[in-house]
Amino acid sequence: MLKKKICMLGYYGVGKTSLVSQFVSHLFSGKYQTTVGVKIDKKVVTMGQSEVTLMLWDLAGEEDEAPLKLSYVRDASGYLLVVDGCRQKTFDAALSIQQRVKDEIGSRPFILLANKADERNRWEIPTAGLQDAAARGWTVLETSAKTGENVEQAFLALTSGNVEGSGPGRRG
């Protein structure tokens, strides 16, 4: 059985843990739980005729004074770079995180997830920012850990390898 390590990256409080919980258990909790260090979950998915075991590494969110430990990403098959659509600061941080991953580790498949799509009326991240990311060739998806919108699609797209670097970005 094939195994893939997927890392969840982003600023604190963007919904990384909630996205993993929605994907693995189809559960959502409105209570904020800070991840300390790393939390690892597992899910087996079927891709074509093969089963793939996904090891989901939910990394503690980056903060201004506590930068992300990129060593966790070194042997990953890819990562989901999560932003909170309701906080512009998280988008700015994601741009910085992605550049640091590229500079320190090299290119890795990733998808930019604009989370909290269920609260679009409160979004601070302009559509143009997401369109610019897609124009760079990034795969961009709007997700909601609360409703499950595009959550499974995001994990499966990253697992299949049909992401950044394999053609023009897309927005879902």
C-alpha positions as CSV (number, residue, x, y, z in Angstrom):
1,M,0.0,0.0,0.0
2,L,1.3,3.4,-1.0
3,K,1.8,6.0,1.8
4,K,1.9,9.7,1.5
5,K,2.7,12.4,4.1
6,I,0.6,15.6,3.7
7,C,1.4,18.6,5.9
8,M,-1.1,21.3,6.9
9,L,0.6,24.7,6.9
10,G,-0.6,28.2,7.7
11,Y,-1.0,30.9,10.3
12,Y,-2.6,30.0,13.6
13,G,-6.4,29.8,13.8
14,V,-7.1,29.3,10.0
15,G,-8.8,26.0,10.4
16,K,-6.1,23.4,9.7
17,T,-7.2,21.1,12.5
18,S,-10.9,21.5,11.5
19,L,-10.1,20.7,7.9
20,V,-8.4,17.5,8.9
21,S,-11.2,16.6,11.3
22,Q,-13.8,17.2,8.5
23,F,-11.8,15.1,6.1
24,V,-11.0,12.2,8.4
25,S,-14.1,12.0,10.6
26,H,-16.7,14.3,8.9
27,L,-16.9,16.3,12.1
28,F,-16.7,20.0,12.9
29,S,-16.4,21.7,16.2
30,G,-16.7,25.4,16.6
31,K,-14.4,25.4,19.6
32,Y,-10.9,26.6,18.8
33,Q,-8.2,24.1,19.7
34,T,-4.6,25.3,19.5
35,T,-2.3,22.6,18.0
36,V,0.9,22.3,20.0
37,G,3.8,21.0,17.9
38,V,2.3,18.5,15.5
39,K,-0.8,16.3,15.5
40,I,-0.8,13.3,13.1
41,D,-4.0,11.7,11.7
42,K,-4.3,8.9,9.2
43,K,-6.9,8.1,6.5
44,V,-6.9,5.5,3.8
45,V,-8.3,6.6,0.4
46,T,-8.8,4.8,-2.9
47,M,-7.2,6.4,-5.9
48,G,-8.1,4.4,-9.1
49,Q,-7.3,0.8,-8.3
50,S,-4.9,1.6,-5.4
51,E,-5.3,2.3,-1.8
52,V,-3.2,5.2,-0.4
53,T,-2.6,5.7,3.3
54,L,-2.5,9.4,4.0
55,M,-0.5,10.5,7.0
56,L,-1.8,14.0,7.8
57,W,0.6,16.2,9.7
58,D,-1.3,19.1,11.3
59,L,1.5,21.5,12.2
60,A,1.1,24.2,14.9
61,G,0.2,27.5,13.2
62,E,2.8,30.1,12.5
63,E,2.7,33.2,14.6
64,D,4.7,36.4,14.3
65,E,7.0,35.3,17.1
66,A,7.0,31.6,16.4
67,P,7.9,30.7,12.8
68,L,6.9,27.3,11.3
69,K,9.3,24.4,11.7
70,L,9.9,23.6,8.0
71,S,11.9,20.4,8.8
72,Y,8.5,18.6,9.1
73,V,7.9,19.3,5.4
74,R,11.1,17.9,4.1
75,D,9.8,14.4,3.4
76,A,6.2,15.3,2.7
77,S,4.5,14.4,-0.6
78,G,2.9,17.8,-0.5
79,Y,1.1,20.3,1.7
80,L,-2.1,22.2,2.0
81,L,-1.5,25.9,2.6
82,V,-4.5,27.2,4.5
83,V,-5.7,30.8,4.9
84,D,-8.7,32.2,6.7
85,G,-10.7,34.2,4.2
86,C,-11.9,36.5,7.0
87,R,-8.3,37.6,7.9
88,Q,-6.0,39.2,5.3
89,K,-3.0,38.7,7.6
90,T,-3.3,34.9,7.1
91,F,-3.0,35.3,3.3
92,D,0.1,37.5,3.7
93,A,1.6,34.9,6.0
94,A,0.8,32.1,3.5
95,L,2.7,33.9,0.8
96,S,5.7,34.1,3.1
97,I,5.4,30.5,4.2
98,Q,5.2,29.2,0.6
99,Q,8.3,31.2,-0.4
100,R,10.2,29.9,2.6
101,V,9.3,26.3,1.8
102,K,10.4,26.8,-1.8
103,D,13.7,28.5,-0.7
104,E,14.6,26.1,2.1
105,I,13.2,22.8,0.9
106,G,12.5,23.2,-2.8
107,S,9.3,22.8,-4.8
108,R,6.6,20.6,-3.3
109,P,3.1,20.0,-4.6
110,F,0.7,22.2,-2.7
111,I,-2.8,23.7,-2.8
112,L,-3.8,27.0,-1.4
113,L,-7.0,26.6,0.6
114,A,-9.1,29.7,1.3
115,N,-11.0,28.4,4.3
116,K,-14.3,29.6,5.8
117,A,-16.1,29.8,2.5
118,D,-19.3,29.6,4.6
119,E,-18.6,33.1,5.8
120,R,-17.8,34.8,2.5
121,N,-19.8,37.8,3.5
122,R,-17.1,38.6,6.1
123,W,-14.0,37.9,3.9
124,E,-11.1,40.3,4.0
125,I,-9.1,38.5,1.3
126,P,-10.0,40.0,-2.0
127,T,-11.0,37.8,-4.9
128,A,-8.1,39.4,-6.9
129,G,-5.6,38.0,-4.4
130,L,-6.8,34.5,-5.0
131,Q,-6.9,35.1,-8.7
132,D,-3.3,36.3,-8.6
133,A,-2.3,33.1,-6.8
134,A,-4.1,31.0,-9.5
135,A,-2.3,33.1,-12.2
136,R,1.0,32.0,-10.7
137,G,0.0,28.4,-11.4
138,W,-1.1,27.6,-7.9
139,T,-4.1,25.4,-7.4
140,V,-6.6,27.5,-5.3
141,L,-9.7,26.1,-3.6
142,E,-12.3,27.8,-1.4
143,T,-13.1,25.4,1.5
144,S,-15.3,25.3,4.5
145,A,-14.3,23.0,7.4
146,K,-17.8,23.7,8.8
147,T,-19.9,22.6,5.8
148,G,-17.3,20.3,4.2
149,E,-17.2,22.4,0.9
150,N,-14.3,21.3,-1.2
151,V,-12.5,19.6,1.7
152,E,-12.4,16.1,0.3
153,Q,-11.6,17.5,-3.1
154,A,-8.6,19.3,-1.7
155,F,-7.0,16.3,0.0
156,L,-7.8,14.0,-3.0
157,A,-6.4,16.5,-5.6
158,L,-3.1,16.8,-3.6
159,T,-3.0,13.0,-3.2
160,S,-3.4,12.5,-7.0
161,G,-0.7,15.0,-7.7
162,N,-3.0,17.1,-9.9
163,V,-1.8,20.4,-8.4
164,E,0.6,23.3,-8.6
165,G,3.2,23.0,-11.3
166,S,1.0,20.8,-13.4
167,G,-0.7,23.5,-15.4
168,P,-2.7,26.6,-14.8
169,G,-4.2,27.2,-11.4
170,R,-7.8,26.6,-10.8
171,R,-10.3,28.0,-8.4
172,G,-13.2,25.9,-7.0
